[in-house]
Structure formats: C-alpha cells, structure tokens
Amino acid sequence: MTRTIFLSGKQAVKLANIDDCISAVKSGFRQRGKGAPVLPRQKLSSESPPGDLIGQMTILPESNAMGGMIVSLGFSTEDAWFLIALFDAETGEPCCLIDGTSINALKTGAVGGVGIDVLARQDASSVAIIG
C-alpha cells in the first residue's frame, strides 16, 4: 500500500524555501549532465475547449526520484494550473502529488539562482537581466 502525500498550494508554499529549491534544481541539472533521462516538454492543444496541456518528466537516479509537471492553460480562463507528481525511482510508487501553481514562481526563480550561482564570477557585484 502506498503512502502518497498530497500537498495543497498553501501547504507547498509553507514548506518550500528558495535555498532548498536552488539545491534541488542544481542536483537535478548535475544528474541530467551525467545522463539522467528527460522527456522534453510535450504539448497537447485543443480547439474545443480551447486550451493546452503541457507535460515534462525526468528520472533522477541519485535522488531516487522520478516525476514531472503537468500544466493546463487557456481552458476558458487566463490562468495556468500546475501539478507536480513525484515517484520512488526504485519501486515506482507515488510519493507526492503537489498543487504546484503556488510555487511556480519559486521553481522558476530557483533555476535562475542556479544559473547565477554557477556562472557568475565570485567578485561580481551587479547583474544585467535581458529578455
């Protein structure tokens, strides 16, 4: 019997912090650099009802985790909804299902934080953001 944790957006925001997110993203990128498999972003579109369903997945052997994100957007609203699913990489059992909409900005910021941490000179005192 699985013991899957379900986290609401409010619970996820309370548990998440930028330092842990940066550390997790950095670990994921390092594992990807070592050959961890990734399914690139896949998109399904519908005209009726009008909207998109987007997904991406990975398996991170060193973290003993696999999972991904599913996003729905454009379905009669201008909002996007994010769902994050995590599984145990050895057993395949579902570990956690997270309403990721509330932490999407934190996740995106963590990717930028990793980029700065890895690419910026140690003596840098300013940054330019383009785009």
KELUMSE-964165 format. One record per residue (C-alpha): chain; x, y, z; residue number from 1; residue in three letters. Coordinates in pm, whole numbers. Layout:
<pts>
> A, X, Y, Z, NUM, ala
...
</pts>
This chain:
<pts>
> A, 0, 0, 0, 1, met
> A, 140, 337, -98, 2, thr
> A, 165, 633, 136, 3, arg
> A, 123, 919, -105, 4, thr
> A, 140, 1273, 33, 5, ile
> A, -95, 1531, -115, 6, phe
> A, 11, 1894, -74, 7, leu
> A, -218, 2186, -141, 8, ser
> A, -76, 2510, -275, 9, gly
> A, -86, 2663, 75, 10, lys
> A, 100, 2366, 224, 11, gln
> A, 361, 2372, -53, 12, ala
> A, 427, 2745, 0, 13, val
> A, 475, 2689, 374, 14, lys
> A, 725, 2405, 315, 15, leu
> A, 919, 2550, 21, 16, ala
> A, 1216, 2785, 54, 17, asn
> A, 1448, 2925, -210, 18, ile
> A, 1770, 2769, -75, 19, asp
> A, 1624, 2417, -81, 20, asp
> A, 1477, 2478, -426, 21, cys
> A, 1811, 2600, -564, 22, ile
> A, 1986, 2297, -415, 23, ser
> A, 1729, 2058, -567, 24, ala
> A, 1745, 2223, -911, 25, val
> A, 2127, 2219, -904, 26, lys
> A, 2122, 1847, -817, 27, ser
> A, 1876, 1778, -1099, 28, gly
> A, 2089, 1964, -1353, 29, phe
> A, 2402, 1781, -1234, 30, arg
> A, 2226, 1444, -1273, 31, gln
> A, 2099, 1546, -1617, 32, arg
> A, 2458, 1631, -1711, 33, gly
> A, 2553, 1276, -1612, 34, lys
> A, 2289, 1133, -1845, 35, gly
> A, 1967, 1122, -1639, 36, ala
> A, 1679, 1079, -1885, 37, pro
> A, 1445, 1368, -1954, 38, val
> A, 1132, 1380, -2164, 39, leu
> A, 1132, 1727, -2321, 40, pro
> A, 826, 1943, -2290, 41, arg
> A, 530, 1781, -2465, 42, gln
> A, 225, 1985, -2560, 43, lys
> A, -129, 1884, -2648, 44, leu
> A, -364, 2151, -2779, 45, ser
> A, -740, 2155, -2809, 46, ser
> A, -967, 2387, -3002, 47, glu
> A, -1280, 2283, -2817, 48, ser
> A, -1245, 2355, -2536, 49, pro
> A, -962, 2593, -2624, 50, pro
> A, -652, 2519, -2421, 51, gly
> A, -324, 2336, -2384, 52, asp
> A, -194, 2053, -2169, 53, leu
> A, 185, 2053, -2126, 54, ile
> A, 400, 1793, -1953, 55, gly
> A, 763, 1717, -1887, 56, gln
> A, 925, 1434, -1692, 57, met
> A, 1258, 1304, -1567, 58, thr
> A, 1418, 1025, -1369, 59, ile
> A, 1690, 1131, -1121, 60, leu
> A, 1874, 814, -1012, 61, pro
> A, 2094, 979, -746, 62, glu
> A, 1786, 1132, -584, 63, ser
> A, 1591, 805, -615, 64, asn
> A, 1312, 1011, -764, 65, ala
> A, 1119, 1038, -1086, 66, met
> A, 832, 1256, -1181, 67, gly
> A, 733, 1569, -1356, 68, gly
> A, 499, 1855, -1404, 69, met
> A, 170, 1883, -1588, 70, ile
> A, 34, 2226, -1678, 71, val
> A, -309, 2316, -1812, 72, ser
> A, -369, 2660, -1953, 73, leu
> A, -615, 2853, -2162, 74, gly
> A, -921, 2645, -2074, 75, phe
> A, -1180, 2926, -2057, 76, ser
> A, -959, 3125, -1820, 77, thr
> A, -630, 3304, -1847, 78, glu
> A, -485, 3105, -1558, 79, asp
> A, -236, 2821, -1575, 80, ala
> A, -259, 2529, -1333, 81, trp
> A, 44, 2321, -1233, 82, phe
> A, 51, 1972, -1087, 83, leu
> A, 377, 1809, -975, 84, ile
> A, 391, 1430, -933, 85, ala
> A, 686, 1254, -766, 86, leu
> A, 752, 879, -757, 87, phe
> A, 1006, 648, -594, 88, asp
> A, 1253, 557, -871, 89, ala
> A, 1316, 205, -733, 90, glu
> A, 959, 92, -673, 91, thr
> A, 760, 326, -897, 92, gly
> A, 528, 407, -606, 93, glu
> A, 375, 755, -597, 94, pro
> A, 532, 960, -318, 95, cys
> A, 383, 1304, -351, 96, cys
> A, 129, 1500, -553, 97, leu
> A, 165, 1878, -524, 98, ile
> A, -55, 2164, -636, 99, asp
> A, 237, 2344, -798, 100, gly
> A, 59, 2661, -908, 101, thr
> A, 151, 2849, -588, 102, ser
> A, 520, 2757, -604, 103, ile
> A, 574, 2800, -977, 104, asn
> A, 747, 3139, -933, 105, ala
> A, 977, 2986, -669, 106, leu
> A, 1064, 2698, -903, 107, lys
> A, 1140, 2937, -1187, 108, thr
> A, 1344, 3162, -959, 109, gly
> A, 1547, 2864, -839, 110, ala
> A, 1655, 2791, -1198, 111, val
> A, 1779, 3149, -1229, 112, gly
> A, 1952, 3117, -891, 113, gly
> A, 2141, 2809, -1010, 114, val
> A, 2249, 2993, -1324, 115, gly
> A, 2383, 3285, -1122, 116, ile
> A, 2549, 3056, -869, 117, asp
> A, 2726, 2850, -1134, 118, val
> A, 2805, 3115, -1398, 119, leu
> A, 2869, 3440, -1208, 120, ala
> A, 3220, 3545, -1109, 121, arg
> A, 3281, 3531, -733, 122, gln
> A, 3365, 3904, -727, 123, asp
> A, 3055, 4012, -927, 124, ala
> A, 2861, 4299, -771, 125, ser
> A, 2595, 4366, -1036, 126, ser
> A, 2384, 4174, -1283, 127, val
> A, 2210, 4253, -1612, 128, ala
> A, 1883, 4083, -1696, 129, ile
> A, 1793, 4073, -2063, 130, ile
> A, 1469, 3940, -2201, 131, gly
</pts>
